[in-house]
Amino acid sequence: MTTSIDTLPFETSPEYKPMHPVWKLLNAINASIVVLGALMFMILLPMFALSAMRNSVLEGLLTLFGGMGAVVLITTQASWYRTWYPSDKEEVQEDLESMVRKAKSEAEEEPKLTYRQTLIQHATTMVLFVPFYLTAFGMLYVSINSGRAIYLMLGDKNLAEIILKGLIVVSFFMAAGGYTISHNVARNRHKQAKSRSERMSMGVAWAARAVSYIVMMIIAFAVLAVGLFLPLFLIGEVLIATEAHPIFLPISMLAVLGVFGFVMMAVVGRYMKRLQTKSNAVIKETVAEEFGEGSEEYQEVIEEIRQREFGTPEQNMYKYVLPMMLGMLILAVLATMVAQMLLIDADEGVREGVSALVLGVVGLGGIMMGFRVISNRYEHQLMAKIGPLAQQIDAATAQCDWVTATELADQLLEVQPDVIGHTSAAITYMIAGQTDKAEYLIHKSLERTMAGRSEDNKEIPPTVILHLHPLALIQLADGQYDAAEKTLKRMLKLEPKSADAYYTLVDLELYRNGSGEQAQKFLNKAKKHRDSNEQPSDKGILRSQAWIDARFGRHAEAVANIEAALKLVDKENKVHLADHYLTRGYVAREMGKHVTAEAAFNKVLALDSDGLLGKLARRALNA
């Protein structure tokens, strides 16, 4: 059966499911809410800075720098935002390889460090924690201006001062937290020096941190001064000198803030991506050399790291979601204060309406983002369990060990009892020869997917085609040719360029002794519409072409194609070898070489006596 092996997701783990377009839209909205919420919150920053500048240049610069700490933090977080939502299989694989690399490096003996190397590590550690220190300045700015906002709104100076002091204390705790993290990293690096003579004195270590902190401050200040403050200052002066309408001041400053924020986001994101790309290039070589691709040790390391990295949904709720939601709600409150300050002279109803809108949009965005993060991390955790199971199923299937393969398929159903899990398990049962159970699972999966939907293409989800293909193969293997044809036509209605559907139609025509011309047309269309993974495979296409050639009496071409296909078969994979000899038997019988055909079918039975291919070989021998 040329189709059964070559066109199914059989040799690899289940594909990473691309994010649904609705979730992509929600993620884009959430990211926009984060950035726009930050910009709304920071809209008064230029006004405060310009106002303070007229009193004191230092006060204006500190106000601007402190406020921009929050902007830099938020835009940096926005650049990290995409790493929470990998868009394709390659990114997921890169993340996993990165984890394996991390685990391997932790297990290896750290190299001895010289004074100079340790000093550089301390310095680079501090530079890498720039966002933590900018956060401290940003929190200080938030504290001061929140106190001003409360004072303006409540008119109670004592209450405002109490809240202001509380917020300042919180900001310093935030600063201490950021510094503690970087200090611990630097201290751990210091401890990694193997001999006492190579360790730096604590005084030198503190000096290294102090120097790197000052350098970081100078670099950050220069970037902010040239990239943001200078344009803001010039725009403000021009607007004041030309006596432009007041509305142009916040609009122009908002535009500058937006451009600067997104440029920062792009630069940071690009830098992180370059680091990741370089890291992954090393990872792929090291992992293959150390563990051997697909080895049991490799899978154990991946499983361990996945569990450690992603944790349980309950752990993620406390580690990621609740702090994120709380932070977004705090941002919503602060944005509301800013909105009320902007509308301080407006009608009370307008103020309350705008404030409620700001609070609702930013707060709801944070809550939605939190739930999406926990959902996404849960999916990663699920993939962590599915991956090793899928690899073990592949290994058992390759050796035609159907007892082990079906037991693992049962475990897969327990771990992933959704429609994808049912389909993946059904494919295993089908190849194992348990077509009744496979067909039951496919129909059950289809019923769940199509519940409440009509056969109208607009209402049929794309995942249905994943169920229809194995269903057609099951029907074909059981001799239900009319049912298989109906299923394949349904596939083509959903996806007119489905190479798998056309390729299976080739088998259908050949199995029921249909038209050789029609089979050739279907094969040509299958080759035309091959997907990015080159499915159907070259060996499968060559085998089908050999069968068609034999039917047309082109015996020399048939022999050449079947021999070329054999060269592409993995000889260690019993099921692939059995699949080849099954088609070889059909081709030989088509050519009238019955002894050769019988020998090929017996070879299939020797390789896979209990599976689907053995079942088809027995049917061919008894025909």
C-alpha positions in Angstrom: 0.0 0.0 0.0 2.0 2.9 -1.2 0.1 5.6 0.6 -0.2 4.1 4.1 3.3 5.1 5.2 4.6 7.9 3.0 1.8 10.4 3.4 1.1 10.2 7.1 2.6 12.1 10.0 4.2 8.8 11.0 8.0 9.3 11.3 8.0 12.4 13.4 6.4 13.8 16.5 3.0 15.5 16.2 3.4 18.8 14.4 3.2 21.9 16.5 -0.2 23.3 15.9 -0.1 26.8 14.5 -1.9 29.4 16.5 -5.5 29.9 15.5 -6.1 33.2 13.6 -8.5 34.3 16.4 -5.8 33.9 19.0 -3.3 35.7 16.7 -5.7 38.6 16.5 -6.2 38.6 20.3 -2.4 38.5 20.9 -1.9 41.4 18.5 -4.7 43.3 20.4 -3.1 42.5 23.7 0.4 43.6 22.6 -1.1 46.8 21.3 -3.0 47.4 24.5 0.3 47.0 26.5 2.1 49.5 24.3 -0.8 51.9 24.0 -1.5 51.6 27.7 2.1 52.5 28.4 2.0 55.5 26.0 -1.2 56.7 27.6 0.4 56.4 31.0 3.5 58.2 29.8 1.8 61.0 27.9 2.4 63.5 30.6 6.1 62.7 30.8 7.2 65.3 28.2 5.0 67.9 29.8 6.5 67.2 33.2 10.0 67.2 31.7 9.6 70.4 29.8 8.0 72.1 32.8 10.8 70.9 35.1 13.4 71.9 32.6 12.5 75.5 33.0 13.1 75.3 36.7 16.2 73.1 36.6 17.9 71.2 33.7 18.9 68.4 36.1 15.3 68.1 37.4 14.0 67.9 33.8 16.5 65.3 32.7 15.9 63.1 35.8 12.2 63.3 35.3 12.5 62.3 31.7 15.1 59.6 32.3 13.1 58.1 35.2 9.9 58.1 33.2 11.5 56.5 30.2 12.6 53.7 32.4 9.0 52.4 32.4 8.7 52.9 28.6 11.9 51.0 28.0 10.8 48.2 30.3 7.4 47.9 28.7 8.8 48.0 25.1 11.4 45.4 26.1 8.7 43.2 27.5 6.7 43.7 24.3 9.7 42.4 22.3 9.8 39.4 24.6 6.0 39.0 24.2 6.4 37.2 20.9 8.7 34.5 22.5 5.7 33.4 24.6 3.8 32.6 21.4 6.0 30.8 18.9 4.3 30.8 15.5 5.7 27.7 13.9 7.3 24.4 14.5 10.9 25.7 13.9 10.6 28.2 16.7 9.4 25.5 19.1 12.2 23.2 18.1 14.7 26.0 18.6 13.4 26.6 22.1 13.6 22.9 23.0 17.2 22.7 21.6 18.1 25.7 23.6 16.8 24.0 26.8 18.8 20.9 26.0 21.9 23.0 25.5 21.3 24.7 28.8 20.9 21.4 30.6 24.1 20.0 29.0 26.1 23.1 29.9 25.0 22.9 33.5 26.1 19.3 33.6 29.5 19.9 32.2 32.4 21.1 34.3 32.7 24.9 34.1 36.0 26.1 32.7 38.4 27.8 35.1 38.2 31.6 35.0 40.9 34.1 35.0 40.7 37.5 36.8 40.0 39.2 33.5 37.3 36.7 32.4 35.6 37.0 35.7 35.7 40.8 35.6 34.2 40.7 32.1 31.5 38.3 33.3 30.6 40.7 36.1 30.4 43.6 33.8 28.4 41.9 31.1 26.0 40.5 33.8 25.3 44.1 34.9 24.8 45.4 31.4 22.3 42.6 30.7 20.2 43.7 33.6 19.7 47.2 32.3 15.9 46.7 32.3 15.9 46.0 36.0 17.6 49.3 36.8 15.5 51.3 34.3 12.5 49.7 36.0 13.6 51.2 39.3 13.8 54.7 37.8 10.5 54.1 36.1 8.9 53.1 39.4 10.3 56.2 41.0 8.7 58.3 38.3 5.4 56.5 38.7 5.5 57.1 42.5 6.2 60.8 42.2 3.6 61.5 39.5 1.0 59.2 41.0 1.3 61.3 44.2 0.9 64.5 42.1 -2.2 63.0 40.4 -3.7 62.0 43.7 -3.0 65.4 45.1 -4.7 67.1 42.1 -7.7 64.9 42.2 -8.3 64.7 45.9 -6.9 68.0 47.0 -5.7 66.3 50.2 -2.0 67.0 50.6 -1.5 64.8 53.6 -3.1 61.8 52.0 -1.1 62.4 48.8 2.2 62.5 50.7 1.4 59.2 52.5 0.6 57.4 49.3 3.6 59.0 47.6 5.9 57.7 50.4 4.4 54.3 50.1 4.9 54.2 46.4 8.5 55.4 46.8 9.2 52.6 49.2 7.7 50.1 46.8 9.9 51.5 44.0 13.1 51.0 46.1 12.1 47.5 46.8 11.7 47.0 43.1 15.2 48.4 42.6 16.6 46.3 45.3 15.0 43.2 43.7 16.6 44.0 40.3 20.0 44.6 41.9 19.8 41.4 44.0 19.1 39.3 41.0 22.1 40.7 39.1 24.2 40.5 42.2 23.4 36.8 42.7 24.2 36.1 39.1 27.5 37.8 39.4 28.2 36.0 42.7 27.5 32.7 41.2 29.9 33.4 38.4 32.4 34.3 41.0 32.0 31.0 42.7 32.5 29.1 39.5 36.2 29.9 39.4 37.7 26.6 40.4 40.8 27.6 42.4 41.1 30.2 45.1 44.0 31.9 43.3 41.7 32.5 40.3 38.9 34.0 42.3 38.5 37.7 42.4 38.4 39.4 45.7 35.0 40.7 46.8 36.3 44.2 46.6 37.2 43.8 42.9 33.9 42.1 42.2 32.0 45.0 43.7 34.2 47.5 41.8 33.4 45.6 38.6 29.7 45.9 39.3 29.9 49.5 40.1 31.9 50.3 37.0 29.5 48.3 34.8 26.5 50.1 36.5 28.0 53.5 35.7 28.7 52.5 32.1 25.2 51.1 31.7 23.8 54.4 33.0 25.8 56.5 30.6 24.8 54.3 27.6 21.1 54.3 28.5 21.2 58.1 29.2 22.9 58.8 25.9 20.3 56.7 24.0 17.4 58.4 25.7 18.9 61.9 25.4 19.6 61.6 21.7 16.8 59.3 20.7 14.0 60.8 22.7 14.7 63.9 24.8 16.2 66.0 22.0 13.3 65.4 19.6 10.7 66.1 22.3 12.5 69.2 23.5 12.8 70.6 19.9 9.1 69.8 19.1 8.0 71.4 22.4 10.0 74.6 21.8 8.7 74.9 18.2 5.1 74.4 19.2 5.5 77.0 22.0 7.3 79.5 19.8 4.7 79.2 17.0 1.8 79.3 19.5 0.3 76.2 18.0 -3.0 74.8 19.2 -2.5 73.0 22.6 -3.8 69.8 21.1 -0.8 69.4 18.9 1.5 69.2 21.9 0.3 65.8 23.3 -0.3 64.5 19.8 3.2 65.2 18.5 4.8 64.0 21.8 2.7 60.8 21.7 4.0 60.2 18.1 7.6 60.6 19.2 7.1 58.3 22.2 5.5 55.7 19.9 8.3 55.8 17.3 11.0 55.6 20.0 9.2 52.8 21.8 8.7 50.7 18.7 12.3 51.3 17.6 13.6 50.2 21.0 11.3 47.1 20.8 12.6 46.3 17.3 16.3 46.8 18.2 16.0 44.7 21.4 14.0 42.0 19.6 16.5 41.8 16.7 19.4 41.6 19.2 17.7 38.8 21.1 16.9 37.0 17.8 20.6 37.2 16.7 21.8 35.8 19.9 19.2 33.0 19.7 20.2 32.2 16.1 23.9 32.0 17.0 23.1 29.9 20.0 20.9 27.5 18.0 23.6 26.9 15.4 25.9 25.7 18.2 23.1 23.8 19.9 22.2 21.7 16.8 25.8 20.5 16.4 26.4 19.8 20.1 23.2 18.0 20.8 23.7 15.7 17.8 27.3 14.9 18.8 26.6 14.5 22.5 23.2 12.6 22.6 22.6 11.4 19.1 19.5 12.6 17.4 16.4 10.7 18.6 18.3 8.6 21.1 16.6 7.6 24.4 19.0 9.8 26.4 18.2 12.8 24.2 14.5 12.2 24.8 15.0 11.9 28.6 16.9 15.2 28.7 14.2 17.0 26.6 11.4 15.6 28.9 13.2 16.7 32.0 14.0 20.2 30.7 10.5 20.7 29.4 9.0 19.8 32.7 11.4 22.0 34.6 11.0 24.9 32.1 7.3 25.0 31.7 6.1 23.6 35.1 2.5 22.8 35.9 -0.5 25.1 35.1 -0.9 25.7 38.8 2.8 26.8 39.2 2.5 29.0 36.1 -0.6 30.7 37.6 1.5 31.9 40.6 4.7 32.5 38.7 3.5 34.3 35.6 -0.2 35.0 35.3 -1.1 36.6 38.7 1.9 39.0 38.7 1.2 39.9 35.1 -2.5 40.6 35.8 -1.7 42.6 38.9 0.9 44.6 36.9 -1.5 45.4 34.1 -4.2 46.4 36.6 -1.8 48.7 38.3 -0.9 50.1 34.9 -4.6 50.6 34.3 -5.1 52.5 37.5 -2.1 54.7 36.7 -3.3 55.3 33.1 -6.7 56.3 34.6 -5.0 58.9 36.8 -3.2 60.3 33.8 -6.4 60.5 31.8 -8.1 62.3 34.7 -5.2 64.8 34.9 -5.5 65.4 31.2 -9.2 66.1 31.5 -9.0 68.0 34.8 -11.0 70.9 33.4 -13.4 68.8 31.4 -17.0 67.9 32.4 -17.2 65.4 35.2 -19.2 62.9 33.1 -16.5 63.0 30.4 -13.8 62.5 32.9 -15.5 59.5 34.5 -16.4 58.0 31.1 -12.8 58.3 29.7 -11.4 56.9 33.0 -13.7 53.9 33.0 -12.8 53.3 29.3 -9.0 53.4 30.0 -9.3 51.3 33.1 -11.5 48.7 31.3 -9.4 48.5 28.2 -6.0 48.2 29.9 -7.2 46.0 32.7 -9.2 43.7 30.5 -6.1 43.4 28.2 -4.0 42.3 31.1 -6.5 39.7 32.2 -6.9 38.3 28.6 -3.1 38.2 28.3 -2.8 36.4 31.5 -5.3 33.7 30.6 -3.6 33.3 27.2 -0.2 32.9 28.7 -1.4 30.1 31.1 -3.2 28.5 28.1 -0.1 28.7 26.0 2.2 27.3 28.7 -0.3 24.5 29.3 0.0 23.6 25.6 3.8 23.5 25.9 3.5 21.2 28.9 1.1 19.0 26.9 3.6 18.9 24.0 6.3 17.9 26.6 4.4 14.8 27.4 3.3 14.0 23.8 6.8 14.4 22.2 8.5 11.5 23.9 5.4 9.3 23.5 5.3 10.0 19.8 9.0 9.3 19.4 8.5 5.9 21.2 5.6 5.1 19.0 7.7 5.9 15.9 10.5 3.6 17.1 8.1 0.7 17.9 6.3 1.1 14.6 9.6 1.1 12.6 10.3 -2.3 14.1 6.7 -3.5 13.6 6.3 -4.0 17.3 2.6 -3.5 17.3 2.0 -4.5 20.9 4.3 -1.8 22.2 3.0 0.7 19.6 -0.6 0.3 20.5 0.0 0.4 24.2 1.8 3.7 23.7 -1.1 4.9 21.5 -3.4 4.1 24.5 -1.2 6.3 26.7 -1.3 9.0 24.0 -5.1 9.0 24.2 -4.9 9.4 28.0 -2.5 12.4 27.7 -4.2 14.0 24.7 -7.9 13.0 24.6 -8.8 15.6 22.1 -9.4 15.3 18.3 -5.7 15.4 17.4 -4.9 12.7 20.0 -7.7 10.5 18.6 -6.4 11.0 15.0 -2.7 10.3 16.0 -3.7 7.1 17.9 -6.0 6.0 15.0 -3.0 6.2 12.6 -1.0 3.9 14.8 -3.9 1.4 15.2 -4.4 1.5 11.4 -0.7 0.7 10.6 -0.9 -2.0 13.3 -3.8 -3.7 11.4 -6.5 -2.8 13.9 -8.6 -1.0 11.3 -11.9 -1.3 13.2 -10.6 0.5 16.2 -8.8 3.1 14.1 -12.0 3.8 12.1 -14.0 4.1 15.4 -11.6 6.7 16.7 -11.6 8.7 13.4 -15.4 8.7 13.3 -15.5 9.7 17.0 -13.0 12.5 16.3 -15.0 13.7 13.3 -18.2 13.8 15.3 -16.6 16.0 18.0 -15.1 18.3 15.4 -18.3 18.6 13.3 -20.7 18.9 16.3 -23.2 21.7 15.5 -21.6 22.4 12.1 -23.0 21.9 8.6 -21.1 20.4 5.6 -20.8 24.0 4.3 -17.1 24.6 3.7 -17.3 27.9 5.6 -18.2 26.0 8.8 -15.8 23.1 8.5 -12.6 23.6 10.5 -9.3 22.9 8.7 -8.4 20.1 11.1 -11.2 17.9 9.5 -8.8 17.1 6.6 -6.4 15.5 9.1 -9.2 13.0 10.0 -10.4 12.4 6.4 -7.0 11.2 5.1 -6.4 8.3 7.5 -10.2 7.5 7.2 -9.8 7.1 3.4 -6.7 4.9 3.9 -8.6 2.6 6.3 -11.5 2.3 3.9 -9.1 1.6 1.1 -7.3 -1.1 3.1 -10.6 -2.7 4.0 -11.7 -2.8 0.3 -14.4 -0.1 0.8 -13.5 1.5 -2.5 -16.6 3.5 -3.0 -16.5 4.9 0.6 -12.8 5.7 0.1 -13.6 7.6 -3.1 -16.3 9.6 -1.4 -14.0 10.5 1.5 -11.2 11.6 -0.9 -13.6 13.8 -2.9 -14.6 15.4 0.4 -11.0 16.1 1.1 -10.6 17.7 -2.3 -13.7 19.8 -1.7 -12.0 21.2 1.4 -8.5 21.4 0.0 -8.5 21.3 -3.9 -4.7 21.2 -3.9 -4.3 18.3 -1.5 -1.4 16.2 -2.7 -2.3 13.4 -0.2 -5.8 13.1 -1.6 -4.6 12.8 -5.2 -1.9 10.4 -4.2 -4.4 8.1 -2.4 -6.6 8.3 -5.5 -3.8 6.8 -7.4 -3.9 3.7 -5.1 -7.6 3.6 -5.3 -7.6 3.4 -9.2 -4.8 0.8 -9.1 -6.4 -1.4 -6.4 -9.8 -1.6 -8.0 -8.2 -2.2 -11.5 -9.3 1.2 -12.7 -8.0 3.3 -15.5 -4.2 3.6 -15.8 -4.7 7.0 -17.5 -6.7 8.3 -14.6 -4.1 7.0 -12.1 -1.4 8.8 -14.1 -3.4 12.1 -14.0 -3.8 11.8 -10.2 -0.1 11.1 -9.7 0.8 14.1 -11.8 -1.4 16.3 -9.7 0.0 14.8 -6.5 3.5 15.7 -7.7 2.4 19.2 -8.7 0.9 19.9 -5.3 3.6 18.4 -3.0 3.8 20.3 0.3 6.9 21.9 1.9 7.8 18.6 3.6 7.9 16.9 0.1 5.0 14.7 0.8 4.2 12.4 -0.9 7.8 11.2 -0.8 10.1 10.5 -3.7 10.2 6.8 -3.0 6.4 6.7 -2.8 6.0 8.5 -6.1 8.5 6.2 -7.8 6.6 3.1 -6.5 3.3 4.4 -7.8 4.8 5.3 -11.1 6.3 1.8 -11.4 2.8 0.2 -10.8 1.3 2.5 -13.5 4.1 1.7 -15.9 3.5 -2.0 -15.4 -0.2 -1.6 -16.1 0.6 0.1 -19.4 3.1 -2.6 -20.3 6.2 -0.4 -19.8 8.1 -3.2 -18.0 11.6 -1.7 -18.3 10.4 1.6 -16.9 8.5 -0.2 -14.1 11.6 -2.2 -13.0 13.8 0.9 -13.2 11.4 2.9 -11.0 10.9 0.2 -8.4 14.6 -0.3 -8.1 15.2 3.5 -7.8 12.6 3.5 -5.0 14.3 0.7 -3.1 17.5 2.8 -2.9 15.6 5.5 -1.0 14.1 3.1 1.6 15.6 3.0 5.1 16.7 -0.6 5.3 16.6 -0.5 9.1 13.0 0.5 9.1 11.0 -2.7 8.8 7.6 -1.1 8.1 9.1 1.1 5.3 10.8 -2.0 3.8 7.6 -4.0 4.0 5.6 -1.2 2.4 8.1 -1.2 -0.5 7.9 -5.0 -1.0 4.1 -4.9 -1.0 4.1 -2.5 -3.9 6.9 -4.5 -5.5 4.6 -7.6 -5.4 1.8 -5.6 -7.0 4.1 -4.4 -9.8 5.5 -7.9 -10.4 2.0 -9.4 -10.6 0.9 -6.7 -13.0 3.8 -7.7 -15.2 2.8 -11.4 -15.0 5.7 -12.4 -12.9 3.7 -14.4 -10.3 6.7 -16.2 -8.7 8.4 -12.9 -8.1 5.2 -11.4 -6.8 4.7 -14.2 -4.3 8.2 -13.9 -3.1 7.7 -10.2 -2.5 4.4 -10.7 -0.6 6.1 -13.4 1.6 8.9 -10.9 2.3 6.2 -8.5 3.6 4.8 -11.3 5.9 8.3 -11.9 7.2 8.7 -8.3 8.1 5.2 -7.4 9.3 3.1 -10.5 9.8 0.6 -8.9 12.3 0.3 -5.4 10.9 -1.8 -3.8 8.1 0.9 -4.5 5.4 0.9 -8.2 6.4 -2.9 -8.2 6.1 -2.7 -6.7 2.6 0.0 -9.2 1.6 -2.1 -12.2 2.7 -5.1 -10.8 0.7 -2.8 -10.5 -2.3 -1.5 -14.0 -2.0 -5.1 -15.4 -1.7 -6.4 -13.4 -4.6 
